[in-house]
Amino acid sequence: MKKSQNSFFAVKPEHLVSAVFIERPNRFLVRCCINGNIEEAFLPNPGRLREILLPETELFVSVDGRNQKRKTRYTVVAARRKGKPVLLHTHMSNSVVENLILNRRIKGLEDWTVEKREATFGHSRFDFLLKNGGRHLLLEVKSCTLFGERMAMFPDAPSLRGKKHVEELCGLSGQGYDAAVLFLVQSSAPEYFLPDFHTDPLFAEALYSSRERITVLPVTAEWSENLELSSGTGILEVPWHYYENRRSGEGCCIIIGIGTDNQTWVTVGCSMNINASMKKIAMEIKGASLFIPGTKPEFIPIRTDRRLKDEITENIALMSKEEISVEGRRFFLFEKSPWQMARFVEMIVYFRSDRILEV
């Protein structure tokens, strides 16, 4: 990894090759096509990445070579989304942030210097200990790859570790330390940032409850075609009032399952209490004739105004192959998993992120 006052490359350009995503057998492995050959590559990112890892997505892969500790000779570094590279390699995030701090490119941290990386306090370890005169700041870094046109969100999967970090930082902030969580948003397009309260309401509530004691820094980063970090960064606005309006648990839920004929079905429900609604719908569909006993449907909560149910339902109807009614409930059939359809994934991202700003 190259780092200097003037430039920062995620990987040496001569080690970078283009690949096409095929599938993700497990969290840390992808199959992709490189120069016409199917290869396996290490994916250093535990997130779901559903809005990124779609069929035919272009990947930016580094050629690392094999050794005794590795089974693959390739590592996924970034992927193309909305026409631009998005850094996926979470292990690089701290080096990116260190470079930005060194070059005074983060608003609010211009006067701070890095005293230590991976600083341990009791049973806790934080990404950075920063110093500014006699003051010290504990900084935790999170890489954010989930964003719509205007709103970025974190995390894209439940993160007990993330919640724990926030709570520990909050505790230490009362013991003479400044504390901050920096979300490295891998795009300069969004204007706003919120914790993803749809996916991880516990993390969202922890961050919201700590907002007076912990600084939330959503910092944007943009990458060139050869994965050089752009010189421009920005700080996104955190519109907490949108979150405050959605803490009650009201919302809609998209449910995905596999039918008796191996087709994928999708249905939509809504409630004043979305958690209770998910349990109720689960009981209802277990008795439906198209449900395969022993399989578990997937629930996708959208914590928003319940009046959006019709809008969400009609969007799904337009994408589906067929609609059927079972015991009064509308089911939409798909020949393949809708998660493999960019249109479906972008719809989920829209209703969970940008649509918040319109309701």
N, C-alpha and C positions, 0 to 999 in steps of 0.2 A: 504494500500500500504506500503510495507516494503522498508526501505531505510537505508543504512549504508555505511561505508567506503569500505566494502568488497563485498557487494552484493546488488542487487536491483531486486526486483520481481515486475512485473506488477500487479500481484494479488497473494494472499497467495495460495501456491500449493494445500492446502487442500480444497480450495473453487473452484478449477478448474475442469471442466468436458468437455468431448469431445462431439461435436454435428456435424450433417451433414446438410449443407445448403439446403433449399428447395426453398424459394422464398423471395422476399423483397417487401412487400405490399406498403411501403412508405419509405422515406429516413431514418427514425430512428427506423424501426421495421423490423425484419426478422422472418420468420418461419423456424424452424429447427427440426430435429429429435434427441431427447435425450433419450437414453435407450429404443428405440422403440416407444416413444411417441412423437407426434407432439406438439411442444411448441413454444411460441412467446418469443422473446428476444429483448431487447433494443439495438440499434446499435448507439453508440455515434460517428458517422462519417457522415458528409453530402456529402462526395464525391461520385462520380458515382461508383467507385470500380468494374467496369465491368470486368476487367482482374482478379479479385479475387473472386467475388461472382458468381461463376458458379455452376450449378447443381452438387451435390455430393461433393462439397468442404468441407473439414474438418474445423470446427470452434472451437476455444478455448473460452469457455463460463464460466463466473463466476456465482456462485449461490449466489444471494444477498438477497433472500426472498422478500416478498411483504410488502408494507406499504401503507399508505393512499395517498402518493404522486406518487406511481408507479402502473402501471397496469401489469407489468411483474416481475417475480422473477429471471430472467436471464439477463445478460449483455454480449454482444459479445466483447471480449477483443482482439482477434487476429484470423487470419485464416492462413491456410497452402497454400503457393504458392511456386512453384519450389522446393518442398520438405522441406521447412523451415517455421517456424512461422513468420508472418508479423503482427506487432502491428497495430490494427485498431482504438483503443480507443484514439481519438485525445486529450481528456482531460488529458491524462497521459503524453503527450509529454513534457510539461513544467517541470514536476517532474523528468522525465528522464534527460532532459538537465541540470536541477539544480544539479542532482547527478553527472553528467559528469563534470560540472564546479567545484563542490566541490572537486572532486578527481583528478582535473587537467588532464583530459583525452581528452580535445579538443585542438588540435594544434592551437595556436594563442590566446587562452584564458587562458593559464596556469597561468598568473599573475593577472587575474581578479577575484574578489569575488562578490557575489550577495549582493547588498545593499537593493534591494527591488524587490518584484514580483508585477506584474500588476501596473506599475508606470504610473501615469496620468500626462500629460503635455497639458494644455489647454483643447481642446476637444478630445485629443487623449489619448489612453491608450496602453501601450506596455508591453510585457510579462515580461521583466526584465530591471532593472537598475543595471548595473555592475560598480564596482569601482576598480581603479588601481592607488594608490597614489592620486594625485590631478585630475586625469582624470575620466570621466564618459562615459559609453557606453550604449546606448539604444539598446536592443536586442529583435527582434521579432522572434518567433519560428513557423515554419510550418512543419507539418508531411507529409512526402512524401512516398506514397505507390505504386506509378506508376514507374515501371522500366522494362527494357528489360534485355538482357544478359550483356550489357556493359553501357547502358545509363539510368539514372534516370531523371524523369521530374516532374514538379509541375506547375500548379494544374491539376487535372484530370477533373475539371469542371470550367467554368468561375467564377472568383473570384473578384468581385468589391471591396470587403473588403481587399483582398490581395493587389490590386493595390493602394488602399487608404493608407494602411500601408506603402508601399514603398515610396509613394510621401511625406507622412508626415515625415518619417525618413529622407528623403533627405533634406527636409526643416530644420529640427532640426540639421542636421549635420553641417549646416552653422552657428549655434548659440552656438558653443562651445562644442558640444557633438560629440563623436564618435558614429557611427551607424552601425548596422549589421543585416542581416537576416540570420537565421540559419535554414536550411532545414534538418530535421531529417529523413534521408533516411533509411527506415526500412529493409535494406539488406546490406550485406557487399560485394555482388557480383559486382555491377556496378563500372566502372572506371571514368565515366563522369557524369556531371549534366548540364542540361539546363532548362530554363523555358519552359513550354509546349506552344510553339507559335502556334501550330496547334489548340489547344483548346481555349486558351486565349491570343490572340496576343496583347491585350492592357496591360495585366500584364507583358508579356514578354518584351514589348517595355519600360515599366516603369522601370523594373529592369535593362535592358540594358542601358538605358539613365542615370541611377543613379550609374552605376558601379564604377565610380571614387570617389563617395562620400559615398557609402555604401559598406561595406564588405559583400560578399556573401560566406556563410560557409555551404557547403553541407557535413554534418557529417553522416557517416554510423553507423548503430546500428544493432546488430544481437542478436537473442533471442534463448535460449535453449528450450527444449521440455516442461519444467515446467515454461516457460516465465521468466527466469532469464536473465538479461542483460549481454551480453558477456563483458569481460574486454577489448577487442580490439575495437578501433574505427579508422576511417580514414577520410581524407578530399578528396573529389572528385575534379578532375580538371573541370573547367568551360571553355569549348572551344568556346568562343564567336564567333570565325570566322565562325563556322558552322551556327550560327544564322544569322550573317551578310550576308551570301550568300543566305538567304531565307526570307529576310525582304520585298522583292519586291511584294509578293502576288501571285507569280507563284505557281502552284501546281495542284494536282488532288483532286477529291471529290468522295467519295462513298456515294450513296444515297440509303436509305432503305425505303420501303413503304409496305403497305398492299394492295393486289390485290382484284379484284372483287370476287374471289372465296376463299377469306380469306387466300390465300397463301402469304408468304412474298417474295417480289422481291427485287433485288439489281441491280443497274447499276452504271457505272463509267463515270465521265467526267473529263476534264482537261482544263486549260486556263492559259494565262499569268496573268489574274486577277481572282483569285479563288472566290472572293466575287461576282463579276459580273457573273461568270460562274454559281454559285449556283442559282442565280435569273433566268438566262436564262434556265437552266435545269428544274427548277420548272415550268416555263411556258410551256416548251415542254412536260413534262410528264403529265401535267394536261389534255392535249388533247389526251393522249394515252388511248386506250380502256380498259387497265387493271387497270387504276387508279380509286380509289373510290372517287367520289366527296365529299368534306367536310373533308377529312382526310389530314393530313400534313405529308409529307415524312421527314425523318431524314437525315441531311447532316453531313457527317464526313469528314472534310477537312484534307488533307495531304499536307502540304506546302513543296513541294520538286520538284525535276526536273520532268517536264511534261513527259519526256521520260519513266518514270516508269509506265505510264498508262497501257501499254500492260502487264507488269509483274504483276501489281495489278489485272488486269482483268482476267488473266489466273489463278491466285491463287484462285479467287472467283469461276471461272468456274469449277475448280476441286472439289470444295466443294458443288456445287449446285446440285439439283435434275434434273433440266431441264433448257435449254436455249431457249429463244424465241426472235424474232426480231419484234419490233413494231416501225413503221415509221423510219426504219433505225437504231434504237438504240438497243443494246444488253441488254436484261434483263435476270437475272438469278433467278430461282425460288427455294424457300426453303419451306419445310413443316412446319418449326417452325422458330422463330426468330433466325437469325444467332448469336445474342448476347448470346444465350444459348449454342453455340458451342465453345469449348476451342480453336479449330483450327482457327476459324474466328477471335476471340478476339486476339489471339497471333499474327496473321497476322497484325492486326491494330497496335498493340504495336510495332511490328518489323519495319513496314514502317514509323512509327512516331518517333522511337527512334534509334535503332541500325543501320537501313538502312542509316540514316543521315551520319554515319561515313564511309560509303562505296561509296557514290556518289561523 
